[in-house]
């Protein structure tokens, strides 16, 4: 396929994955900081986005917003996020293909993003085949922008390498070079073993292991702010601690005395809004011998606490949210929540930078594309 790119000289790297939520954005976020140490002017583009927000009447991929907010990329958001796959996007395409227009949009956006940049990071969407239904799989898009690829996959040996083999076939079909593989979310006590055998397995497929990133629970734990947005919940007190991390969830379906042993830092309490005994207990700061330390509370079932309880809630040092949904539905939604790093998650972003810098061979990546 002949490219129409005007810019064929700026080095570019396409971050792909074997499936969704393997760590493409985490890798892109960390690589941006590491690469800027050698090449200060780094651009970013996510050619095709599936999760987006409306900004100035434009649909912008949320990962693009994250990268721009964190790094101040000084480029129009619609150029860094040229195509947003809305709910009816595929049906409209299959009715009347507009392939050439989409290709032109992607390549023109890349040229704009790459203007006066030392290097460009391109982030994919899901595995290599995602987007094939409208003729723009990740493998095809990497070809269209002339990028070499790093594949990110979850830690392990057998399953990740099997999945990499499938993705490798698609990239090779498009004549796209794979720089290497990063294993993500590897349990810390298995890093050494998995590194040894994954390297051997990848070598048999002609691929290099570029890094093994240990699993850190903080990165897969939601914040109260993310939960608030996902539930469209109403805050009942201040938002000073809205970025508290949630490590555990407790449903208030027991007495305050029995629930108190779960009232510790990192815990989210989910309970109907009329459980005055629980609200009073946590507001007191101590239940028996157990001090109360929570990340936050969600009051459910469209049951608002009385005036006295609302006054106590306003003085709590952690967020209290209110929703009309039932406790079971809320608990299920929090459990199934896809945790994405957000611009205000400063602790997570700092950790991501350190993890990439410490566990990924950035120099080897740069050598392969510059």
C-alpha positions as CSV (number, residue, x, y, z in Angstrom):
1,X,0.0,0.0,0.0
2,X,1.5,3.3,-1.1
3,X,1.5,5.9,1.7
4,X,0.4,9.4,1.1
5,X,2.3,10.8,4.1
6,X,4.2,14.0,3.5
7,X,6.4,13.3,6.5
8,X,8.5,10.2,6.1
9,X,11.5,11.2,8.2
10,X,10.3,11.8,11.7
11,X,10.8,8.7,13.8
12,X,7.5,7.1,15.0
13,X,6.5,4.3,17.3
14,X,3.2,2.5,17.3
15,X,2.1,1.1,20.7
16,X,-0.1,-2.0,20.1
17,X,-1.5,-4.7,22.4
18,X,-2.8,-8.2,22.3
19,X,-6.1,-7.1,23.7
20,X,-7.8,-4.2,25.4
21,X,-6.6,-2.9,28.8
22,X,-3.2,-4.6,28.5
23,X,-1.4,-1.3,29.2
24,X,-1.1,0.7,26.0
25,X,-1.9,4.0,27.6
26,X,0.3,3.2,30.6
27,X,3.2,2.4,28.3
28,X,2.6,5.5,26.1
29,X,2.4,7.7,29.2
30,X,5.7,6.4,30.6
31,X,7.5,6.2,27.3
32,X,6.7,9.9,26.6
33,X,8.6,11.0,29.8
34,X,11.5,8.6,29.2
35,X,11.9,9.6,25.5
36,X,11.7,13.3,26.3
37,X,15.0,12.9,28.2
38,X,16.7,12.3,24.8
39,X,14.2,13.9,22.4
40,X,12.4,16.9,24.1
41,X,9.8,17.4,21.3
42,X,7.7,14.3,21.2
43,X,4.3,14.3,19.5
44,X,1.3,12.0,20.2
45,X,-1.5,10.6,18.1
46,X,-4.3,8.1,18.7
47,X,-5.5,7.6,15.1
48,X,-8.6,5.7,16.1
49,X,-10.4,6.1,19.4
50,X,-13.3,4.2,20.9
51,X,-13.7,6.0,24.3
52,X,-14.1,9.7,23.8
53,X,-15.3,12.9,25.4
54,X,-16.9,16.0,23.8
55,X,-14.6,19.0,23.8
56,X,-15.7,22.1,21.9
57,X,-18.2,20.0,20.0
58,X,-15.5,17.6,18.9
59,X,-15.2,14.0,19.9
60,X,-11.7,13.5,21.4
61,X,-10.3,10.2,22.6
62,X,-9.9,10.3,26.4
63,X,-6.3,8.9,26.2
64,X,-5.4,11.9,23.9
65,X,-6.9,14.2,26.5
66,X,-4.8,12.5,29.2
67,X,-1.5,12.8,27.2
68,X,-2.2,16.5,26.4
69,X,-3.1,17.4,29.9
70,X,0.0,15.7,31.4
71,X,2.6,16.8,28.8
72,X,1.1,20.0,27.2
73,X,1.7,18.7,23.7
74,X,0.8,22.0,21.9
75,X,-1.1,20.5,19.1
76,X,-4.9,20.7,18.2
77,X,-6.7,17.8,20.0
78,X,-8.7,16.9,16.8
79,X,-5.4,16.3,15.0
80,X,-4.1,14.0,17.8
81,X,-7.5,12.2,17.8
82,X,-8.6,12.2,14.1
83,X,-11.2,9.4,14.1
84,X,-13.7,8.7,16.9
85,X,-15.6,5.4,16.5
86,X,-19.2,6.3,17.6
87,X,-21.9,3.7,18.2
88,X,-23.1,3.8,14.5
89,X,-19.7,4.3,12.9
90,X,-19.3,0.7,11.7
91,X,-22.9,0.5,10.3
92,X,-22.4,3.7,8.4
93,X,-19.1,2.5,7.0
94,X,-20.6,-0.8,5.8
95,X,-23.5,1.0,4.1
96,X,-21.2,3.4,2.2
97,X,-17.5,2.9,2.5
98,X,-15.4,6.0,2.9
99,X,-12.1,4.4,3.2
100,X,-10.0,6.8,1.3
101,X,-11.4,9.8,3.2
102,X,-10.5,8.0,6.5
103,X,-7.0,7.2,5.3
104,X,-6.5,10.8,4.3
105,X,-7.8,12.1,7.6
106,X,-5.3,9.8,9.5
107,X,-2.3,10.7,7.4
108,X,-3.0,14.4,7.3
109,X,-3.4,14.4,11.1
110,X,-0.1,12.5,11.5
111,X,1.7,15.1,9.3
112,X,0.3,17.8,11.5
113,X,1.2,16.1,14.8
114,X,4.7,15.3,13.5
115,X,5.4,18.9,12.5
116,X,8.7,20.1,14.1
117,X,8.8,17.0,16.4
118,X,11.8,14.8,17.1
119,X,9.6,11.7,17.4
120,X,5.9,10.7,17.5
121,X,4.2,8.1,19.7
122,X,1.1,6.5,18.1
123,X,-1.3,4.6,20.3
124,X,-3.4,1.8,18.9
125,X,-6.8,0.5,20.0
126,X,-7.0,-3.1,21.2
127,X,-5.3,-5.9,19.4
128,X,-3.9,-5.8,15.9
129,X,-7.2,-6.8,14.3
130,X,-9.4,-4.2,16.0
131,X,-10.9,-2.0,13.3
132,X,-10.6,-4.6,10.5
133,X,-14.4,-4.4,10.1
134,X,-14.0,-0.9,8.6
135,X,-10.7,-1.7,6.9
136,X,-8.5,0.1,9.5
137,X,-7.1,-2.5,11.8
138,X,-4.3,-1.5,14.1
139,X,-1.9,-3.3,11.8
140,X,-3.2,-1.3,8.8
141,X,-3.1,2.0,10.6
142,X,0.5,1.3,11.7
143,X,1.3,0.8,8.0
144,X,-0.5,4.0,7.0
145,X,1.6,6.1,9.3
146,X,4.8,4.3,8.5
147,X,5.5,3.2,12.2
148,X,7.4,0.4,13.8
149,X,5.5,-1.4,16.5
150,X,5.9,-2.3,20.2
151,X,3.4,-4.9,21.4
152,X,2.2,-4.8,25.0
153,X,0.7,-7.9,26.6
154,X,-0.2,-9.1,30.0
155,X,2.4,-11.1,32.0
156,X,2.8,-14.8,31.6
157,X,4.5,-17.2,29.2
158,X,2.1,-19.5,27.2
159,X,-1.0,-17.4,26.7
160,X,0.8,-14.0,26.0
161,X,3.1,-15.6,23.4
162,X,0.2,-17.4,21.7
163,X,-1.6,-14.1,21.5
164,X,1.5,-12.3,20.3
165,X,1.8,-14.9,17.5
166,X,-1.7,-14.0,16.2
167,X,-0.9,-10.2,16.3
168,X,2.5,-10.8,14.7
169,X,0.9,-12.5,11.7
170,X,-1.3,-9.4,11.1
171,X,1.5,-7.0,11.3
172,X,3.7,-9.1,9.1
173,X,0.9,-9.3,6.5
174,X,0.9,-5.4,6.4
175,X,4.8,-5.5,6.3
176,X,5.0,-3.7,9.6
177,X,8.2,-4.2,11.7
178,X,7.8,-5.2,15.3
179,X,10.5,-3.7,17.5
180,X,9.7,-6.0,20.4
181,X,7.4,-6.9,23.3
182,X,6.7,-5.5,26.7
183,X,5.1,-7.8,29.3
184,X,2.9,-5.8,31.7
185,X,1.2,-6.6,35.1
186,X,3.6,-9.4,36.0
187,X,3.3,-10.5,39.7
188,X,6.5,-9.3,41.4
189,X,7.5,-12.7,42.7
190,X,7.3,-14.1,39.2
191,X,9.2,-11.4,37.3
192,X,12.6,-13.3,37.2
193,X,11.1,-16.6,36.0
194,X,8.8,-15.1,33.4
195,X,11.6,-12.9,32.1
196,X,13.8,-15.9,31.5
197,X,11.2,-18.1,29.7
198,X,9.3,-15.3,27.9
199,X,12.6,-14.1,26.4
200,X,13.3,-17.6,25.1
201,X,9.8,-18.0,23.8
202,X,9.8,-14.7,22.0
203,X,13.3,-15.3,20.6
204,X,11.9,-18.4,18.8
205,X,9.5,-16.1,17.1
206,X,12.2,-13.6,16.2
207,X,11.0,-11.0,18.7
208,X,12.9,-9.2,21.4
209,X,11.7,-8.8,25.0
210,X,12.0,-5.1,25.8
211,X,10.8,-5.1,29.4
212,X,8.8,-6.8,32.1
213,X,6.7,-4.4,34.2
214,X,5.6,-5.7,37.7
215,X,2.0,-5.5,38.7
216,X,1.3,-2.6,41.1
217,X,-2.2,-2.7,42.6
218,X,-2.4,1.1,42.7
219,X,-2.6,1.3,38.9
220,X,-5.6,-1.1,38.7
221,X,-7.4,0.6,41.6
222,X,-10.1,3.2,40.9
223,X,-10.2,6.6,42.5
224,X,-13.4,8.1,44.1
225,X,-13.4,10.6,41.3
226,X,-13.5,7.9,38.6
227,X,-16.3,6.1,40.5
228,X,-18.3,9.4,40.9
229,X,-18.1,10.0,37.1
230,X,-19.0,6.4,36.2
231,X,-22.0,6.3,38.5
232,X,-23.0,10.0,37.8
233,X,-23.2,10.2,41.6
234,X,-23.9,13.4,43.6
235,X,-21.4,14.5,46.1
236,X,-22.8,15.2,49.6
237,X,-19.7,16.9,51.0
238,X,-16.4,18.5,49.9
239,X,-14.2,17.2,47.1
240,X,-10.8,17.7,48.7
241,X,-10.2,13.9,48.9
242,X,-12.0,12.9,45.7
243,X,-8.8,11.4,44.3
244,X,-8.6,8.8,47.2
245,X,-7.6,5.4,45.9
246,X,-10.1,2.5,46.5
247,X,-8.4,-0.8,47.2
248,X,-11.4,-2.7,48.7
249,X,-15.2,-2.5,48.8
250,X,-17.5,-3.3,51.7
251,X,-21.3,-3.5,51.5
252,X,-23.0,-2.2,54.6
253,X,-25.4,-5.1,55.1
254,X,-24.3,-5.7,58.7
255,X,-24.3,-3.9,62.0
256,X,-21.8,-1.2,62.6
257,X,-20.1,-3.3,65.2
258,X,-19.5,-6.1,62.8
259,X,-18.7,-3.8,59.9
260,X,-16.1,-1.8,61.8
261,X,-13.3,-4.2,61.3
262,X,-13.4,-3.4,57.6
263,X,-13.3,0.4,58.1
264,X,-9.7,0.9,57.1
265,X,-7.8,3.1,54.7
266,X,-8.5,2.2,51.0
267,X,-12.0,0.9,51.7
268,X,-15.1,2.1,49.9
269,X,-18.3,1.6,52.0
270,X,-21.5,1.1,49.9
271,X,-24.7,1.2,51.9
272,X,-28.3,2.4,51.6
273,X,-28.8,6.0,52.6
274,X,-31.1,5.1,55.5
275,X,-28.5,3.1,57.4
276,X,-28.1,5.8,60.1
277,X,-26.3,3.4,62.4
278,X,-23.5,3.0,59.9
279,X,-23.3,6.6,59.0
280,X,-23.2,7.7,62.6
281,X,-20.5,5.1,63.4
282,X,-18.2,6.2,60.6
283,X,-18.9,9.9,61.4
284,X,-17.8,9.3,65.0
285,X,-14.4,8.3,63.8
286,X,-14.2,5.2,66.0
287,X,-16.3,2.0,66.5
288,X,-15.4,0.3,69.7
289,X,-11.6,-0.1,69.5
290,X,-11.5,0.3,65.7
291,X,-10.6,3.7,64.3
292,X,-12.5,4.5,61.1
293,X,-10.4,5.2,58.0
294,X,-12.1,5.0,54.6
295,X,-11.5,6.1,51.0
296,X,-15.2,7.1,50.7
297,X,-18.8,6.2,51.1
298,X,-21.6,5.7,48.5
299,X,-25.2,6.0,49.8
300,X,-27.6,4.1,47.6
301,X,-31.2,3.2,46.8
302,X,-32.3,6.9,46.5
303,X,-32.5,7.1,50.2
304,X,-31.2,10.5,51.5
305,X,-30.0,10.7,55.1
306,X,-31.9,13.0,57.4
307,X,-30.7,16.5,58.2
308,X,-28.7,15.5,61.3
309,X,-26.8,12.8,59.3
310,X,-26.2,15.2,56.4
311,X,-24.5,17.7,58.8
312,X,-22.2,14.9,60.0
313,X,-21.5,13.8,56.4
314,X,-20.4,17.4,55.5
315,X,-17.7,17.2,58.1
316,X,-16.2,13.8,57.0
317,X,-12.6,13.9,55.7
318,X,-13.4,11.7,52.7
319,X,-16.0,11.8,49.9
320,X,-19.6,10.7,50.4
321,X,-21.6,10.2,47.2
322,X,-25.3,9.7,46.6
323,X,-27.0,7.6,43.9
324,X,-30.4,6.3,43.1
325,X,-29.1,2.9,42.2
326,X,-29.3,0.0,44.6
327,X,-26.3,-1.3,46.6
328,X,-26.0,-4.5,44.5
329,X,-26.0,-2.6,41.2
330,X,-23.5,-0.1,42.5
331,X,-21.2,-2.8,43.9
332,X,-21.3,-4.7,40.5
333,X,-20.5,-1.6,38.5
334,X,-17.6,-0.7,40.8
335,X,-16.3,-4.2,40.5
336,X,-16.5,-4.2,36.7
337,X,-15.1,-0.7,36.3
338,X,-12.4,-0.4,33.7
339,X,-9.7,1.7,35.5
340,X,-8.1,4.3,33.3
341,X,-5.5,6.7,34.4
342,X,-6.8,10.3,34.5
343,X,-4.9,13.6,34.3
344,X,-5.3,14.4,38.0
345,X,-4.0,11.0,39.1
346,X,-0.6,12.4,40.0
347,X,0.5,9.5,42.2
348,X,-0.3,7.0,39.5
349,X,1.4,9.1,36.7
350,X,4.5,9.4,38.8
351,X,4.6,5.7,39.4
352,X,4.0,4.9,35.7
353,X,7.0,7.0,34.7
354,X,9.2,5.3,37.3
355,X,8.1,1.8,36.2
356,X,8.8,2.4,32.5
357,X,12.1,4.1,33.2
358,X,13.2,1.2,35.5
359,X,11.8,-1.9,33.7
360,X,11.8,-1.1,29.9
361,X,14.8,-0.8,27.6
362,X,14.0,2.6,26.2
363,X,17.4,2.9,24.7
364,X,16.9,-0.2,22.6
365,X,13.5,1.1,21.4
366,X,15.0,4.4,20.4
367,X,17.9,2.7,18.6
368,X,15.5,0.7,16.5
369,X,13.5,3.7,15.2
370,X,16.0,6.6,15.0
